[in-house]
């Protein structure tokens, strides 16, 4: 699938902004998660008219979605999916939670596990997963927390991987030509990176030139082609 991730994200954000604006009362009265997800799905549907948008959809073509958890197969219903019902073409999966659930709680953890699974498992391969944590009641004016999942990894996780110490040992810096960091240059490992011809850039700059993991892969492929 070669769908434009930035375009997908823009459409998702537009739908989220609409549900926050036009259905604000749902957050103020702490309405059910299902009612919020349903309203969000109606706005998502308008942004993706050529796709099927389903709410709590448990099928995958003619099969039931199953994820192994605690050594057991567990059926599940993603809150919103954007896909083709009769063929294996999956664009977007969205899970939502309200702030009445702890961001560190088991239910949020399970939502994140599903997004990691659905965007990385070869049977499903959703182009993009989105987790939205909506604030409710007295906190309903706070902007939601939004996480994006691509190939089972979030942008936050990608940031930590790229910043981590093992980047030099893994050889990733050599293949990417970039060492991304939020720390100060001049330390020993940055000198090592410069010696390898690796350009040191900030995280903000990296986000600008490499949106999510698929573009990182493009950079790696381009560099290998230049060397070959």
C-alpha angles and dihedrals in degrees: 000000000000101000118152106254094198091054091049091050092049091053092048091050090049090054092047091051090051095052090048091050104039100031099037092133090067090064095042093054094038094241119192121289089239093057091051092046091049093052091046089051091056091057092043089054091057090053094051105039094159093056135068111251114199134183119220092351114177100181132096105195098305095338134086119247110250131180124186110234127168087359091301132104109246125193116218143184116219110216095234132004130184109201148109109280100209101038134046098261114125121179110167140005123190130193122186135194133179126229088250082081117065113252086226095045131115095254093055090045090054092051090052092048090054092051091049090049098045094049096045107033111097092222093061109019100174108194092228138008123202128195115195122191108195122199116226142192112004090001095050092112092062115102113251123254109247125193125185123210124201120174090346096307133101125222088244091055090047089053092053093046092052093045094047126109095244093067092092095047092046093057091231091124091055093053096042100042087218134095108192118203144158091202130091119277121236098067119124096260091052090053088051090051092050089050089058091052092253116153113227113219137168124257090248090055091048092052089052095054101029117038108193129325100304092065090048087058090050090054091050092049092048092051092048090050091051090051093047 
